[in-house]
Amino acid sequence: MSARLLAALDDSAAAKPVLATAQRLAPMVDAVVVAIHVTEEPDGSTAHALADAAGIDLQVRVGDVAQSLIAAAHEHGVRGIVVGARRANWTSLPAGHVALQVAQDVDWPVIIVPPDAPDRPVRRVLVAVEGDGDSATLEMLAGSLHPEEWPEIIALHVFEPDTLPMFADQPVHETAAWAREFLHRLPHARHKHVRLEVRIGRASDVVREASRELNVDMVVLSWNHHLEAGHAPIVREMLASSAVPLLLLPATHA
Amino acid sequence: VSANEFPFHPEMARRFEAIVFDWDGTAVADRSADASDARSLIEDLCAAGVHIAVVSGTHVGNVDGQLRARPAGPGRLYLALNRGSELYEVGADGPALVARTEATAEEDAALTRAAEKTVTRLSARGLEARIVSQRLNRRKIDLIPEPEWDDPPKARIDELLIAVQQRLHDAGIDGLVAVSELACEIAYEEGLEAPKITSDAKHVEIGLTDKADSARAVFAQLWHLGIDPELVLIGGDEFGPLGGMPGSDALMLVPEADAATVFSVGVEPNGVPDGVVQLRGGPDAFVTLLRDQLARRADVPQVAERAGWSIVVDGIDLQMERSHAAMLTIADGVIGTNGAPLLDHPDTSPEVLAAGVYDGAGAETDLLSAPQWNRVARDLTEHDRVRRVLDLHSAILGETVVGDTRLSSVRFSSLARPGLAVLRAHIDPPDASPPLSPPSHHDRVQTDSSRQWMVTRGSGGAIAAAGAQHARGSHVDRVVAYDRTIGEPRFADTTARVDRAHTRGFDALLGEHREKWAQRWEHADVRIDGDDALQHAVRCALFHLMSSVADSGEAAVGARGLTGRAYRGHVFWDADLFVLPFLAATHAPAARAMLEYRIRRLPAARARAKDEGFAGARFPWESAADGREVTPTAGRELSGNLVPIRTGQNELHIVGDIAWAAMCYADWSGDDRFLSGPGLELLVATARFWSSRIRLDTTGRGHLYGVIGPDEYHEPVDDNAYTNALARWNLRRAADLVAWFGDQTVSTEEHRQWITLADALVDGYRNDTGIYEEFAGFFTLEPLRIADVVDRRPIIADMLLGRDRVRGAQVVKQADVLMLHHLLPDEAVPGSLLPNLDYYEPRTAHGSSLSPGIHASLFARAGRLDEAVAALRLAAMIDVDDLTATSGGGVHLAAMGSVWQAIAYGFMGLRPRRDTLVLDPKLPTTWNRLEMSVTFLGSPLRIGVDRDSVSVDATTPVFIELAGIRHQCAASSTRIPFAQGGIR
């Protein structure tokens, strides 16, 4: 039986990009899409229409949306959950509460899709990688990708003032040397020609700007399920501002 | 007894590289015994590369007369005789004296008096004793002059001992110890400073030397042959105490022999000391042991692990593997092979590079990958445990694997035959890999019955390789020869080299390689007593400096030497200013080869100067195959921004740097032939460039507009102090040389113009403050002291604060004005080091790996020793600790050169000045002693500094200046005490 990717379809405009994203990602992670619609009152015309159009069965559940999604994910043993990021401009939360609750409560990768996500294939992915050789995010992503379905991966390393290197003897040679060594420390990157981009600045700003400048189709971040103030500034920033789907990989996810 | 049956202790069941043994009682039963078995085995062992040293109290006639071995090498045969007073080396023509200690007339008379007085005192106690011989440096007193004990065999040692003790007891003397103490006391009374009293039970000897001196002399010889004590067997028959005295052979166990394996074949009635393997069995056992060692010559030699002398890497750590492989690089100046494991593993990147062979054009020019000689076509599995040990003293890399594969191996890149790589391996299951692995699948390997050969071609040359191997079962002996060519390679030459090497055999190749490296270290080592971590890091630096540079032909030394591909193998000022001084002072031919690289590219430098409308020669900032500029003109910096690169256009000081390197070589080596020939040509061509590049203003002052100094944060600038001072020096030195040697091409007018321009050139020095302005306008920039605004340095300040901010501020990348004080101390205003160090250092980000070492040197000269040691440690650890996370692309050779310069120019305060070597030593409180070897005007010197004196060991007389006083040091050891108060 194939692995499953759970696509959570609501009745909003976000449902369409959620399903589209799930359908694009499924072959990349060697999974099939399971579409689900959870509602507190029976309804679901948008979701049904989308699922019908895609030729996918829609499972409908009634109850608390986040709790039902989590329960369904457990039942199906999914590989990941795709949810919409319904942003409300009257709250300080960086994304809709369903998306946040699901993301915080499960140990699977969660893909949060903004309602205005562009309708295009996932060909170029930006992965924010940590310090020297701490490449867990990239490794996790690489480990879950189907070998023949790799997108172009851009690893983004951000130097903050505390982590700037000591020396850059001849900056162009040094950058090339540093990048080569960095990538050599990433076993998957080495074999799959991951491209390294290096930036200097506040990481949350840099990731946001780079995702636009580099015209990526998805951003991948790892996190520890904490979104309280002072935690995960990059995740918070990207939840609030990303124009493309955001893949959150739990740091504990193996 | 056959070797197989002999019950060897496990410690002895391995291959040793040298055997040191006592003669009488160990190798032969007595002086009349037939030594033919030992003789033929010793000759065979020497032929197989084993070094042999016979230690005996007797004279050369006795030992050589009995042994009569005439080995033909490559292993050496030494006779350390006359109880530590003589050392011979035996060749095909018999023994030749290497060294002899000779008593002065006073010492000789004192020995005689002491012996006579001892006999008289013993006689007074009722013991008849007799002086039996007056040998070199000693007197031998027979305690039992009775016919029965005239010449007792060693096998009767216990009976002899009982008889002697009985005799002493009868005379009321409390054993041999009492006799020895008496003899010693009398020897002191007679004026001997350090009498050596020994006893073999029958005799007591009073002498100036003993077997310990023999052992020290032998181990010193072995060290000079590249043999670590760990690879040495010491044999004797009397290690255990005898009559309360230590056994005579125990004297051989000197500290210099610490790691040797020791065995006794003697009766040893009182047992043996800890650590000595007791075999018993006498000379028969000894001969069996020699036979066993001969049989083990096909084994893989052990690689010594000595603190301060080795790099050990256990396992493969993905995060560190590439930097480890770079640090484990073995190179001979022609080819460099990184220390990636022999077996394949996805986390490793094996690489062979050939110095100066490039591919590609312009900024894309890169080192060409060479065929690999070090591959075993098998994968390392998760069960395999890899261990690599690099012995820095002999540049041999050992690698073992335990797991699915069992491997023991050694490999080296022959310093005796640069461009020849050698591997011996035992690999199980056996391996059938060919000697050569092509760098890409496009390259075709050709094979005949006995060897393989191939060529890889790049736009800037080709690398030809030929390999041969002898493989039987699990055993592999492999040799691969490399040649670098500009045109079509001549395979006949390469294959002939590999055939010769193959015929010579592994052991001979190993021996000559070890010896060459030991010689290099002998003339280059730095010893820091009191800081083991720094000592080790310094050795790592010297190792890579020595191995990266060829000493014949031309040497293109890239920024990472032969240890990695970073910086594309391009040649920067790193080579001329940072690497070359170490070689000029320790192995001048290598420095000469580096200069040859520049001299052969003078035509390209002349053509460029002409193209740009200047005279003379303009060398490129980045150089590769043909001497044209290969600096990129744009590229991404660490911020990700695409930026223009102006160094190739504006960093002019490279022209003067190369002239400085030529003079540095000449100052250390005294090579007048170079100086009056290619050196003069280089100085004239560079002076001409400066004279055409300098512009005079309306007041007649000279300027260099639009340059970049070492502080590349500010570009371009006018009148960079370092560049101007260097150009001024360049003009003056060229004028001096032309005046001295004469040069038809330089007219009187041109000569005069150089001097005029040099005098006119501004250097930014301010009389009121004593500070040089780094460039015109520097003092008007934002007065930002980087030390005050960051909590750590080094830091790449332009990335931290932004390029524009840094460009407008007094933030300096690396030593710039201070480079003038470092390189041209006589060109700087006297007394200006301190104010400029105080001013510029806090403004320096040290954002270049070249900066800390230079500052260490300057701090040391300024007497700020804590800061000096901290900066030195930082420079020394850049690759040892992979501080940049880029050592995987190769080690920072220039920073390594700066480490040596900090020690030589800074802490030791060395400066060659015509026929005199000036010393101004500074010893940090945490160091007990600093010692370094250099060669000045052809004279190898060892200079040592401790708290109260300087010592100079020379082989020819040399002038040393210390604290303004010139001393003529004789061809021996000279100690010059510091004036009152000891060292500053």
Interface residues (C-beta under 8 A of the other chain):
Chain A: D132 G133 F159 P161 L164 P165 M166 F167 A168 D169 Q170 P171 V172 H173 E174 T175 A176 A177 W178 R180 E181 F182 H184 R185 P187 R190 H191 E197 V198 R199 I200
Chain B: L318 Q319 R322 S323 P346 D347 S349 A559 A566 Y567 R568 H570 F572 P632 A634 G635 R636 E637 L638 S639 G640 V643 I645 T647 P794 I795 I796 D798 M799 L800 H846 G847 S848 S849 L850 I878 L883 T884 A885 T886 S887 G888 G889 H892
